[in-house]
Amino acid sequence: MSYISASQILCINSNNRDSGSSSNFTASFDIRGDYDYCVCKSASIPKTYYLVQNTYNTFQLSEDGIVVTITIPMGNYTKTDFSEAVKLALNTASPHGYIYSLVYEQLTGKFKYSVSGNALIQPIFIIQENLYDQLGFNYNTSNQFVANKITSTNVIVMQLEQTIQIRTNMVGNSLGENIIQTIYSSGQDYTNLNYQVNDIQANSRKFIGSSNNKFTFYLTNENGEEIDLQGVNFYFEILLWKKENVNDVIKRFLTLMVAQSNLKV
């Protein structure tokens, strides 16, 4: 078991940043001491990121070898709103003027897509790194209509992220090594995702210091893609701590025992 010999809590509000945005920023701190580890003690992240985010809002449609990009406007959607937005985007961008429609099937939780005006041509949805959860298809797949219809492969997910990750160069410089805390993102839109550490030592990471005590922080999903809080700030606390040397603890204990023995003589 480790013992904490010294500690300091950094209260971080992205509003008090040196540079950057509310969800990707750099900040400076007055760090008083030499610390070994750090841990996210608590966090409050506003769930203001959209279901469909800018730069992550496209897929491709192929009609008879002609491929076009389908763009869904960023924002939060219900199943009905999203299906209407997809239908409008498909019908607007269709190279041959095909007519698309889709309905949500309550029994299976999937979208059923159909096309008309296409003669014998069977369109293809090309899904890459975006919108696959919302559209109901697997990541990086091509999905071709059969007899003018196609059903989504998976149950659709109208929750953008399952987890939110707080990343910082306090604990690592490369993607995958710089996660200081992962927070489950269940909850209603426009509420707060709250976190409180339950085991400091088990959740701690090796602290990487900085010569100017300036550090970067940003939010991502589990794929490392940045989360945009749409200008709303988030708050979290980081505990810096130093592990006490076990030998020093033993020495102090023995010294105390000897002192108590001498008092009894």
C-alpha positions in Angstrom: 0.0 0.0 0.0 1.3 3.5 -0.9 1.2 6.5 1.5 0.6 10.1 0.3 3.2 12.3 1.8 2.2 15.5 -0.1 -0.6 16.6 -2.3 -2.1 19.6 -4.1 -5.6 20.0 -5.8 -5.8 21.9 -9.1 -9.3 23.3 -9.6 -9.7 23.6 -13.4 -12.4 25.5 -15.2 -12.0 25.7 -19.0 -13.3 29.2 -18.9 -10.0 30.2 -17.2 -7.8 29.0 -20.0 -4.7 30.6 -21.5 -5.8 29.6 -25.0 -8.0 27.2 -26.9 -11.7 26.4 -26.7 -14.1 25.3 -23.9 -13.4 21.7 -24.6 -9.7 21.8 -25.9 -7.5 24.2 -24.0 -4.2 25.1 -22.4 -3.9 26.4 -18.9 -1.1 27.4 -16.5 -0.9 26.5 -12.8 1.1 27.4 -9.6 2.3 23.9 -8.7 4.0 23.9 -5.4 5.9 20.7 -4.9 7.4 17.7 -6.6 4.7 15.1 -7.3 4.8 11.5 -8.6 1.1 10.9 -9.5 -2.1 12.6 -10.5 -5.7 11.6 -10.6 -9.0 13.2 -11.7 -10.7 13.8 -8.4 -14.0 15.0 -9.7 -15.5 16.4 -12.9 -18.7 18.0 -14.2 -19.0 17.9 -18.0 -22.1 19.6 -19.6 -23.8 17.3 -22.1 -24.0 20.1 -24.7 -22.3 18.2 -27.6 -24.6 17.3 -30.5 -25.7 13.9 -31.6 -24.5 15.0 -35.1 -21.3 17.0 -34.9 -19.6 19.1 -37.5 -16.9 17.3 -39.4 -18.3 13.9 -38.3 -21.6 14.3 -40.1 -21.2 12.6 -43.5 -21.5 9.3 -45.4 -21.5 8.5 -49.1 -24.1 7.4 -51.6 -23.3 5.5 -54.7 -25.7 5.4 -57.6 -24.6 3.4 -60.7 -21.0 4.1 -59.9 -21.5 7.8 -59.2 -20.5 8.6 -55.6 -21.7 11.7 -53.7 -21.3 12.8 -50.1 -24.4 13.0 -47.9 -24.2 15.7 -45.2 -26.5 15.8 -42.2 -26.7 19.2 -40.5 -25.2 19.2 -37.0 -27.5 19.2 -34.0 -29.5 17.0 -31.7 -32.2 14.8 -33.2 -35.0 12.5 -32.2 -35.5 9.3 -34.3 -38.2 11.0 -36.3 -36.2 14.2 -36.8 -33.1 12.3 -37.8 -35.0 10.1 -40.3 -36.5 13.2 -41.9 -33.0 14.9 -42.1 -31.5 11.8 -43.8 -34.3 11.5 -46.3 -34.0 15.2 -47.2 -30.3 14.9 -47.6 -30.5 11.8 -49.8 -33.2 13.2 -52.0 -31.4 16.5 -52.4 -28.0 14.9 -53.3 -29.2 12.0 -55.4 -27.2 12.2 -58.7 -30.1 10.6 -60.7 -33.0 12.1 -58.8 -34.0 8.8 -57.0 -36.5 9.1 -54.2 -35.5 7.7 -50.8 -37.5 7.2 -47.7 -36.8 5.5 -44.3 -38.9 4.5 -41.3 -38.0 3.5 -37.8 -39.3 0.1 -36.9 -40.2 0.1 -33.2 -40.2 -3.7 -32.9 -36.6 -4.2 -34.0 -35.1 -0.7 -33.3 -33.8 -0.5 -36.9 -34.3 1.8 -39.8 -35.8 0.4 -43.0 -34.7 2.3 -46.1 -36.4 2.2 -49.6 -35.8 3.8 -53.0 -37.9 4.4 -56.0 -37.4 5.8 -59.5 -34.2 3.9 -59.8 -35.2 1.2 -62.4 -32.9 -1.8 -61.7 -30.1 0.2 -60.2 -29.5 -0.7 -56.5 -27.8 2.2 -54.6 -25.1 1.7 -52.0 -24.6 3.4 -48.7 -20.8 3.7 -48.0 -20.3 4.2 -44.2 -16.9 5.2 -43.0 -16.0 6.7 -39.6 -19.1 8.9 -39.2 -22.8 8.4 -38.4 -22.6 4.6 -38.4 -24.4 4.3 -35.0 -27.2 6.7 -36.0 -27.7 5.1 -39.4 -27.5 1.6 -38.0 -24.7 0.2 -40.1 -21.2 -1.1 -39.2 -18.1 1.0 -39.3 -16.3 1.1 -42.7 -18.8 -0.9 -44.7 -20.6 -0.7 -48.0 -24.3 -1.6 -47.8 -26.2 -2.2 -51.1 -30.0 -2.1 -51.5 -31.7 -5.4 -52.6 -35.0 -5.1 -54.5 -35.1 -1.4 -53.7 -34.9 -1.9 -49.9 -32.3 -2.3 -47.2 -32.6 -2.6 -43.4 -30.0 -1.3 -41.1 -27.6 -3.9 -39.9 -27.8 -2.9 -36.2 -30.2 -1.3 -33.8 -29.8 2.5 -34.2 -28.2 4.4 -31.4 -29.3 8.0 -30.8 -26.7 8.6 -28.1 -23.6 10.1 -29.6 -21.0 8.7 -27.1 -21.0 5.8 -24.6 -18.0 7.4 -22.8 -16.2 10.7 -22.6 -12.5 10.8 -22.0 -10.5 13.6 -20.4 -7.1 13.7 -22.0 -4.0 15.7 -20.9 -0.2 15.8 -21.4 0.1 15.6 -17.6 0.0 11.8 -18.1 1.2 11.2 -21.6 1.9 12.7 -25.0 0.5 10.1 -27.4 -3.0 9.1 -28.1 -4.1 6.3 -25.9 -1.6 7.1 -23.2 -2.9 10.6 -22.3 -6.3 9.6 -20.8 -6.6 10.7 -17.2 -10.2 9.7 -16.8 -13.0 8.0 -18.7 -16.6 9.0 -17.8 -19.8 7.2 -18.8 -22.0 9.5 -20.7 -25.5 8.3 -19.9 -28.0 11.1 -19.2 -30.3 13.6 -20.9 -29.0 16.2 -23.4 -28.1 19.6 -21.9 -27.6 18.1 -18.4 -24.3 17.5 -16.7 -22.2 14.3 -16.6 -20.8 14.1 -13.0 -17.9 12.0 -11.8 -16.3 11.5 -8.4 -13.2 9.2 -7.9 -13.7 6.3 -5.5 -10.2 5.0 -5.3 -7.4 7.6 -5.6 -4.5 5.2 -5.9 -6.2 2.7 -8.3 -7.1 5.5 -10.7 -3.9 7.5 -10.5 -1.5 7.9 -13.4 2.2 8.8 -13.4 2.5 12.6 -13.4 4.5 14.2 -16.2 5.7 17.6 -15.1 6.3 20.7 -17.3 9.0 23.3 -17.0 6.5 26.1 -17.2 3.6 24.3 -15.4 1.5 24.7 -18.5 -0.7 21.8 -19.6 -3.3 21.0 -22.3 -6.6 19.3 -21.7 -9.3 18.1 -24.2 -12.3 15.9 -24.4 -12.7 13.0 -26.8 -14.9 9.9 -27.4 -13.5 6.4 -27.1 -12.1 6.6 -30.7 -10.0 9.7 -29.8 -12.2 12.1 -31.8 -12.6 15.5 -30.1 -15.9 16.4 -28.4 -17.2 19.9 -29.0 -19.2 21.3 -26.0 -20.5 24.1 -28.2 -18.9 26.9 -26.2 -20.0 25.7 -22.8 -17.2 25.3 -20.2 -16.5 22.3 -18.1 -15.0 21.9 -14.6 -12.8 19.3 -13.0 -10.3 18.8 -10.2 -7.0 17.1 -10.4 -5.2 15.8 -7.4 -1.4 15.8 -7.6 0.3 13.6 -5.0 3.6 12.2 -3.9 4.1 8.7 -2.8 5.9 8.4 0.5 8.9 6.1 0.6 8.1 2.9 2.5 11.6 2.8 4.0 11.1 6.3 5.4 7.8 5.1 7.0 9.5 2.1 8.5 12.3 4.2 9.9 9.9 6.6 11.5 8.0 3.7 13.0 11.1 2.1 14.4 12.3 5.5 15.7 8.9 5.9 17.5 9.0 2.4 18.9 12.6 3.0 20.3 11.5 6.3 21.8 8.5 4.8 23.5 10.7 1.9 24.9 13.2 4.5 26.3 10.4 6.3 28.0 9.3 3.1 29.8 12.8 2.4 31.1 
